[in-house]
Amino acid sequence: MLTVTELNHYYGGSHTLRDVGFAVPAGSCTALLGRNGVGKSTLLKCIMGVLPVRSGVIRFNGEDITGLPPHARARRGIAYVPQGREIFPRLTVEENLLTGFSASVKRAAPIPDGIYGMFPVLKEMRHRRGGDLSGGQQQQLAIARALLTRPKLLILDEPTEGIQPSIIKDIERVIRSLAQDGDMAILLVEQYYDFARSLADHYVVMTRGAVVQTGAGRDMEANGVRNLLAV
């Protein structure tokens, strides 16, 4: 589905990503792990085309997308939920969801019942402004908006950050369901080790801008991944 090969990125003279390479298979959840500041969010922005790369190749469904702008990647089926959610606080929940169609060639359409089925609270609050929602509800809104056009790859950057435990469980349930359906690849950046371990079919660990370990999710504990994340 997604392959990243020998990717390098610089901020000025700082070498932030160093020959990064890994794959995200279809029908599975790949957890990207690492301490703060190792380059995880930078990598996601490079995958989305928000940041340029110095060298390396990003392929999606076999196509080299390294030079494509973000909107072209989105139209090929990549959806991105950034850290911080970036919803529109003055728009209603329903209006926020409808902006998700901007990434689609189909343009606006009715919001599928399945979206509200995954996050029932959004249907109850569809006429409320996004800025009036709790942090957890805003995260659900951001994920629902990304799912609106049925992407082939869903990228999530720290979806549990600052979220209450009950909503973390709701988000975990949705991610697990999406992965089990088998049609979508999920790339999950997460600091919360137990959350990532519960969902990961595969894992990638980064340190200082480089990939230092990969493996099957079921082997995370045996391979000492928790120790790699300890401060």
HELIX and SHEET records of a PDB file:
HELIX    1   1 LYS A   40  MET A   48  1                                   9    
HELIX    2   2 PRO A   70  ARG A   75  1                                   6    
HELIX    3   3 VAL A   93  LEU A   98  1                                   6    
HELIX    4   4 THR A   99  ALA A  103  5                                   5    
HELIX    5   5 ASP A  113  MET A  118  1                                   6    
HELIX    6   6 PRO A  120  GLU A  124  1                                   5    
HELIX    7   7 GLY A  130  ASP A  132  5                                   3    
HELIX    8   8 GLY A  135  LEU A  147  1                                  13    
HELIX    9   9 PRO A  165  ASP A  181  1                                  17    
HELIX   10  10 TYR A  193  LEU A  199  1                                   7    
HELIX   11  11 GLY A  217  ASP A  219  5                                   3    
HELIX   12  12 VAL A  225  LEU A  229  1                                   5    
SHEET    1   A 4 SER A  14  VAL A  24  0                                        
SHEET    2   A 4 LEU A   2  TYR A  11 -1                                        
SHEET    3   A 4 SER A  55  PHE A  60 -1                                        
SHEET    4   A 4 GLU A  63  ASP A  64 -1                                        
SHEET    1   B 6 ILE A  78  VAL A  81  0                                        
SHEET    2   B 6 LEU A 153  ASP A 157  1                                        
SHEET    3   B 6 ALA A 185  VAL A 189  1                                        
SHEET    4   B 6 CYS A  29  LEU A  33  1                                        
SHEET    5   B 6 HIS A 202  THR A 207  1                                        
SHEET    6   B 6 ALA A 210  ALA A 216 -1                                        
END                                                                             
